[in-house]
Amino acid sequence: MHPIGLVLTFLGYTTYCLKKFYYDFKFKINFKIILDLFYYGIILFVIFLIGYFTKLSPFDMSNLSSTNVYGNEDGLAFLFEGINNNLKMFISRGIKTVILLNPILFIFFILSFFIKKSDDYNILKIFTLILIFSYIFFIIPGGGGTIFAIGKRTWAILIINYLILSYIALITLSKSNIYIKYLKNFFLITLPFFVLINISYNIHPLQTITDYHNNYYDKKNIIRFKNLIDENINDKVYFYSSEKLFYFYLISGYIQNNFYFKYSYPDDAAIRDTKYIIVDNPITTLFRESSDIIIKDKSRFIYKNENANYEMIIYSKLNTKIKINNEPVMLNQGINRINFFKEVLDFNNIKTPIRIIGLVVSDNQNTNWPWFTNNKFDMVYEKKIRNQKVFFINSKKKITRTYNFNDMSNKILEIMPECKKEILSDLDSSIILLNNCD
């Protein structure tokens, strides 16, 4: 099970046990409750053992065991640093959430823990507290992406719990207190204003979110390559790639093959014995979005080489008609190859997703991209500034991105550089390499 899934399972059982202990065991003692506590206590203990002693790699790398998070010489410092980072992130997100959802609700969120309601309401309170506790004290080793690991994945759940607990407390207390009733009416009057702010605040990052991980995988090519691997069941595949690429290949049938994944941390001997290595296309990983080269309306392509004679490979999701340098160009659904003799191409009238998946610069080029050459080009386009502003105010700026194949080609060779590699396929957002370490 994924570590985050393991923790959430643990939190669920912990919520049940605390509910049993506090609300049932507190008021009545009988044999059934004792058995329930014992039974779920065993489940919690087993889950703990699985998470604590399970190694994160099939290879002999004992430093990856969860036990060593606190067991090495830096364990205590790591513990305090992790708690501090999680706490700062929780406070930062918490303050922002309280303000955006109306600070009035925070008062009644606190008061909700002093109100006796139904069992479901009580369970929700327990689960919310356990969730907050896990945000701060759940620590995993790794880089910046592991900070606030549970919170990043379940913050929406906390917000829903917060709203339910706060609103029910507000309605309940307003029935017995005239001043709280006035506060409730004020809350309802200001509700449209806060709804508008939240919509405006969250709508701005949407374009940036959709720009992230916008990749294309040629399923026919992937299956064709799988058939090649299947000819020899002993051939091994190493996915030195992102999770999104790895998962796509798995659901395409590669789960049936012998493979290693980057985060199973194979040793050098295992990698040397691997016949095929699959990596993310450096085109997609060059910038933060980890996306292909998407042609947007008013985009500009600038070819920065001496001989402006090249073939551009464009993938279009649908049949569409666009304009390149004000000339109409018909694109068919799928792959289109177009020859150009101009250094600058201006794209307009873009109404459907279009991406550049190749650039052929010579007759001797056998791949989609001119790897291991000095070729380079720029892409210029308008991008919405990632500011979360209110009242739907928006702004754009020109972005220029340079693609240098001399630099990008080094990423292909960074895994086992002493081994010979041949590019078998670079048709999409992945690159398939033939690896020879003999």
C-alpha positions in Angstrom: 0.0 0.0 0.0 1.1 3.6 -0.7 2.5 5.2 2.6 -0.2 7.9 2.4 -2.9 5.3 2.0 -1.5 3.4 5.0 -1.6 6.5 7.1 -5.2 7.3 6.1 -6.2 3.7 6.9 -4.5 4.0 10.3 -6.4 7.3 10.9 -9.7 5.7 10.1 -9.2 2.9 12.6 -7.9 5.3 15.2 -11.1 7.4 14.9 -13.2 4.4 15.4 -11.2 3.3 18.5 -11.3 6.7 20.1 -15.0 7.0 19.5 -15.6 3.6 21.1 -13.3 4.5 24.0 -14.6 8.0 24.8 -18.3 7.8 23.9 -19.1 4.1 24.5 -16.6 2.9 27.1 -17.0 6.1 29.1 -20.7 5.7 29.8 -21.2 1.9 29.8 -18.9 -1.0 30.3 -19.8 -4.4 28.8 -17.9 -7.3 27.4 -18.7 -6.5 23.7 -17.1 -3.0 23.9 -14.0 -4.5 25.5 -13.8 -7.1 22.7 -14.2 -4.3 20.1 -11.4 -2.3 21.6 -9.2 -5.4 21.7 -10.0 -6.3 18.1 -9.4 -2.9 16.6 -6.4 -2.5 18.8 -4.8 -5.5 17.1 -5.7 -4.1 13.7 -4.0 -0.8 14.6 -0.9 -2.6 15.9 -0.6 -4.7 12.7 -1.0 -1.6 10.5 1.7 0.1 12.6 4.1 -2.9 12.2 3.5 -3.0 8.4 4.3 0.7 8.0 7.2 0.6 10.5 9.1 -2.4 9.3 8.3 -2.6 5.6 11.3 -1.7 3.4 10.6 0.7 0.5 12.8 -1.2 -1.9 13.3 -4.9 -2.9 17.0 -4.3 -3.0 19.5 -4.4 -0.2 19.2 -0.8 1.0 18.4 -0.8 4.7 18.6 3.0 4.9 15.2 3.1 3.2 13.4 1.4 6.0 10.9 3.6 7.7 12.6 2.7 11.0 15.6 4.8 10.0 13.6 8.0 9.8 14.3 8.4 13.5 17.0 5.8 13.9 20.1 7.4 12.4 22.3 10.1 13.9 20.2 12.9 12.3 16.9 11.4 13.4 16.1 13.8 16.2 17.0 16.9 14.1 15.1 15.5 11.2 12.1 15.0 13.5 12.0 18.5 14.9 12.7 20.0 11.4 9.8 18.0 9.9 7.4 19.0 12.6 8.4 22.6 12.3 7.9 22.6 8.5 4.6 20.9 8.8 3.4 23.3 11.5 4.4 26.4 9.5 2.6 25.0 6.4 -0.5 24.2 8.5 -0.6 27.7 10.1 -0.1 29.4 6.7 -2.9 27.3 5.0 -5.1 27.5 8.0 -5.1 31.3 8.3 -5.8 31.7 4.6 -8.6 29.2 4.8 -10.2 30.8 7.9 -10.2 34.2 6.2 -11.6 33.0 2.9 -14.4 31.0 4.5 -15.4 33.8 6.8 -13.7 34.2 10.2 -17.0 33.9 11.9 -17.0 30.2 11.2 -13.8 29.7 13.1 -15.4 30.7 16.4 -18.1 28.1 15.9 -15.6 25.5 14.8 -14.0 25.8 18.2 -17.4 25.8 20.0 -18.4 22.7 18.0 -16.2 20.6 20.2 -18.2 21.5 23.3 -21.6 20.6 21.8 -23.2 17.2 22.3 -24.8 16.0 19.1 -25.3 12.7 17.3 -22.8 9.9 17.0 -22.0 11.0 13.4 -21.2 14.5 14.6 -19.0 13.2 17.4 -17.1 10.9 15.0 -16.5 13.8 12.6 -15.0 15.9 15.5 -12.6 13.0 16.4 -11.6 12.4 12.8 -11.0 16.2 12.3 -8.7 16.4 15.3 -6.8 13.2 14.3 -6.4 14.6 10.7 -5.0 17.9 12.1 -2.6 15.9 14.3 -1.4 13.9 11.4 -0.8 17.0 9.3 1.8 18.2 11.9 3.4 15.0 13.1 3.4 12.7 10.0 6.9 13.0 8.6 8.5 11.1 5.7 12.1 11.4 4.4 12.7 13.2 1.2 12.8 16.7 -0.4 10.4 19.6 -0.4 7.6 17.5 -1.9 7.3 15.5 1.3 6.6 18.5 3.6 3.0 18.5 4.8 2.5 15.3 2.9 -0.9 14.3 4.4 -2.2 17.9 4.3 -1.5 18.4 0.6 -3.6 15.4 -0.2 -6.5 15.8 2.2 -6.9 19.5 2.8 -10.2 19.5 0.9 -11.5 16.9 3.4 -10.5 19.1 6.3 -12.3 22.1 4.8 -15.5 20.0 4.4 -15.2 18.9 8.0 -14.6 22.4 9.1 -17.6 23.8 7.3 -19.9 21.0 8.6 -18.8 21.3 12.2 -18.9 25.1 12.2 -22.2 25.6 10.4 -24.0 23.0 12.6 -22.6 24.6 15.7 -23.7 28.1 14.5 -27.3 26.9 13.8 -27.5 24.9 17.1 -26.3 27.8 19.3 -28.4 30.4 17.5 -31.5 28.7 18.7 -30.8 29.4 22.3 -28.9 32.7 22.1 -30.3 35.9 20.6 -26.9 37.4 19.9 -25.7 34.3 18.1 -28.9 34.5 16.1 -27.9 38.0 15.0 -24.4 36.7 14.1 -26.0 33.9 12.1 -28.1 36.4 10.1 -25.0 38.5 9.5 -23.2 35.4 8.3 -25.9 34.6 5.8 -26.0 38.2 4.5 -22.3 38.1 3.9 -22.3 34.6 2.4 -22.6 35.7 -1.3 -19.6 38.0 -0.8 -17.4 35.2 0.5 -18.7 32.8 -2.2 -17.7 35.4 -4.9 -14.2 35.8 -3.3 -13.6 32.1 -3.1 -14.6 31.6 -6.7 -12.4 34.4 -7.9 -9.5 33.4 -5.7 -9.5 29.8 -7.0 -10.4 30.4 -10.6 -7.0 32.1 -11.4 -4.8 29.1 -10.9 -7.0 26.9 -13.1 -5.1 27.7 -16.3 -1.8 27.0 -14.6 -3.1 23.7 -13.2 -4.3 22.5 -16.6 -0.9 23.5 -18.1 0.8 21.1 -15.7 1.6 17.5 -16.8 -0.1 18.0 -20.2 1.5 15.0 -22.0 0.9 12.8 -24.9 1.6 9.1 -25.0 1.3 7.2 -28.3 -0.5 4.1 -27.1 0.0 2.2 -30.4 3.7 2.8 -30.2 3.8 1.7 -26.6 2.0 -1.5 -27.3 4.2 -2.2 -30.4 7.3 -1.9 -28.1 5.7 -4.2 -25.6 5.3 -6.8 -28.2 9.0 -6.5 -28.9 9.8 -7.0 -25.2 7.4 -10.0 -25.0 9.5 -11.9 -27.5 12.0 -12.5 -24.6 10.4 -12.8 -21.2 13.8 -12.4 -19.5 14.3 -8.8 -20.8 14.1 -6.2 -18.1 12.8 -2.7 -18.3 13.9 0.2 -16.0 11.5 3.1 -15.7 13.8 6.0 -14.8 10.8 8.3 -15.1 8.0 10.3 -13.5 5.1 8.4 -11.9 2.7 9.6 -14.6 4.7 8.0 -17.3 5.3 4.8 -15.2 1.5 4.4 -14.5 0.6 4.9 -18.2 2.9 2.1 -19.3 1.6 -0.1 -16.5 -2.0 0.2 -17.5 -0.9 -0.4 -21.1 0.2 -3.9 -20.2 3.7 -3.5 -18.9 2.7 -4.7 -15.4 3.1 -8.2 -17.0 6.8 -7.6 -17.7 10.0 -7.6 -15.6 10.5 -4.1 -14.6 12.1 -1.8 -12.1 10.9 1.7 -11.2 13.1 4.6 -10.2 11.6 4.7 -6.7 12.2 1.1 -6.0 15.9 2.2 -6.0 17.5 -0.6 -8.0 21.2 -1.1 -7.5 23.8 -0.6 -10.2 24.0 -4.3 -11.0 20.3 -4.4 -11.7 20.4 -1.4 -14.0 23.3 -2.8 -15.9 21.3 -6.0 -16.5 18.4 -4.0 -17.8 18.0 -4.1 -21.6 15.5 -1.2 -21.9 15.4 2.1 -20.1 12.3 4.4 -20.4 12.7 8.0 -19.4 10.7 11.2 -19.6 11.3 13.1 -22.8 13.6 16.0 -21.8 11.3 18.3 -23.8 8.6 17.7 -21.2 10.7 18.0 -18.1 12.7 21.1 -19.1 10.3 23.5 -17.3 8.2 23.4 -14.2 5.0 22.5 -15.9 6.4 19.1 -17.1 4.3 19.4 -20.2 4.8 19.0 -24.0 5.2 22.0 -26.3 1.6 23.1 -26.5 0.9 25.5 -29.4 -1.5 28.2 -28.1 -3.2 31.0 -29.9 -0.7 33.7 -30.8 2.3 31.5 -30.1 5.5 32.1 -31.9 8.2 29.6 -32.9 11.7 30.9 -33.5 14.2 28.6 -35.2 17.7 29.7 -34.1 19.9 27.9 -36.5 21.7 28.9 -39.7 19.8 26.7 -42.2 16.0 27.5 -41.8 14.9 24.3 -43.5 13.2 21.8 -41.3 10.1 19.6 -40.9 7.9 20.2 -38.0 5.8 17.2 -36.6 2.5 18.5 -35.2 -0.1 16.4 -33.3 -3.6 17.6 -33.4 -6.4 16.1 -31.4 -9.0 17.0 -34.0 -9.3 18.0 -37.6 -8.8 21.7 -37.6 -7.8 24.8 -39.6 -5.2 27.1 -38.2 -3.1 30.0 -39.5 0.7 30.0 -39.7 2.2 33.4 -40.6 -1.4 34.4 -41.7 -1.5 31.5 -44.2 -4.3 28.9 -43.7 -3.1 25.4 -42.8 -5.3 22.4 -42.5 -4.3 19.9 -39.8 -5.7 16.3 -39.8 -6.5 14.5 -36.6 -3.3 12.8 -35.4 0.2 13.4 -36.7 1.0 16.0 -39.3 4.4 16.7 -41.0 4.9 20.1 -42.5 8.1 21.6 -44.1 9.1 25.1 -43.3 11.7 27.5 -44.7 11.2 30.4 -42.3 12.9 31.2 -39.0 9.8 32.6 -37.4 6.3 31.0 -37.3 3.3 32.8 -35.9 0.4 30.5 -34.9 -3.1 31.9 -34.8 -6.7 30.7 -34.9 -5.9 27.8 -32.5 -9.1 26.3 -31.3 -8.2 22.7 -30.4 -5.2 21.2 -28.5 -2.1 21.1 -30.8 1.4 20.1 -29.8 4.8 19.9 -31.4 6.1 16.4 -31.1 9.1 16.5 -33.4 11.5 18.6 -35.4 13.5 17.0 -38.3 16.5 19.0 -39.4 18.3 16.6 -41.7 17.7 13.6 -44.0 19.9 11.5 -41.8 17.8 12.1 -38.6 16.1 8.8 -37.5 14.4 10.3 -34.4 11.6 12.8 -34.0 14.0 15.3 -32.3 17.5 16.3 -33.3 19.3 14.9 -30.2 23.0 15.4 -29.7 23.1 18.4 -32.0 23.5 22.1 -31.5 20.0 22.9 -32.7 17.8 25.1 -30.6 14.6 27.1 -30.9 12.4 29.4 -28.8 8.7 29.3 -28.1 7.0 32.6 -27.2 3.5 32.8 -25.9 1.2 34.6 -23.6 0.8 33.2 -20.1 -1.6 34.2 -17.3 0.4 35.4 -14.3 -0.1 33.0 -11.4 -1.5 35.5 -9.0 -4.5 34.6 -7.0 -6.3 37.9 -7.2 -9.9 38.6 -6.2 -12.8 40.1 -8.2 -11.6 38.2 -11.4 -8.8 40.7 -12.2 -6.4 39.0 -14.6 -3.2 39.8 -16.3 -0.9 38.2 -18.9 2.8 38.4 -19.8 5.0 37.2 -22.7 6.9 34.0 -21.9 10.0 32.9 -23.9 11.3 29.4 -23.5 14.5 28.1 -25.1 15.0 24.5 -26.1 18.7 23.6 -26.6 19.2 20.0 -27.8 22.9 20.0 -26.8 21.8 20.5 -23.2 18.7 18.4 -23.2 20.5 15.4 -24.7 22.6 15.1 -21.6 19.6 14.2 -19.6 19.1 11.1 -21.7 22.6 9.9 -20.8 22.6 10.8 -17.1 21.5 7.3 -16.0 24.5 4.9 -16.3 26.5 7.3 -18.6 29.2 4.6 -19.1 26.7 2.3 -20.9 25.9 2.6 -24.6 22.4 3.8 -25.4 20.4 3.9 -28.5 17.1 5.8 -28.9 14.5 3.4 -30.1 11.5 5.8 -29.8 10.9 9.4 -29.0 7.5 9.7 -30.6 5.7 11.1 -27.5 6.4 12.3 -24.0 8.6 9.3 -23.3 11.9 8.0 -24.7 12.6 4.3 -25.0 16.3 3.5 -24.9 18.2 0.3 -25.7 20.7 -0.1 -22.9 24.0 -2.0 -23.4 26.5 -2.2 -20.5 28.7 -5.0 -21.8 
